[in-house]
Amino acid sequence: MKGLVKFHPHQATFRVYDDYDGIVHNQFNWRAYFKNKKTRCILEVLMDSFHFQPESISVDSVPSIVMFTSFKVFNEEAVLPLPLSEIKTISLPYDQNFFSIQFTALDLAPPQKHQFAYMLEGVDPQWVYSENRRTAFLYEYSAWKVSIFCSCK
């Protein structure tokens, strides 16, 4: 694993900080670490040093707004009467039973850092955690109605 890892032992979660977060070099010498009395950490990075205060590193805890960006039927962009962001319902004939919907998060974080989850109500029994994959696929469905929910953290 390349980068700097922040581990939360009480929550059993971790986050990797790397070049997408602004760290210039993500190859640290794990044996070259120093923490001074001011809780400032110093790490060796490729013949250089990296200084930071662990308490000052924070992650935005507000969930991102998710926007649907593409709707495809049989891998072809669907022709819709309005922009996808304005459509509440899409009806398809019974023989158009393979579609995909793409989504994105509306924030300034690097796309690789988003963690998505979606659920196709009537199809998926629970949330599908797709990590940073931004497309949900549905094929050979027979449901009369499918509702799509999506979240990002």
PyMOL commands that set and color helices and strands:
alter all, ss='L'
color gray80, all
select helices_A, chain A and resi 19-21+54-56+84-86+111-113
alter helices_A, ss='H'
color red, helices_A
select strands_A, chain A and resi 4-8+13-17+28-35+41-45+48-52+65-73+76-77+98-106+116-121+128-131+135-139+147-152
alter strands_A, ss='S'
color yellow, strands_A
deselect
rebuild
show_as cartoon
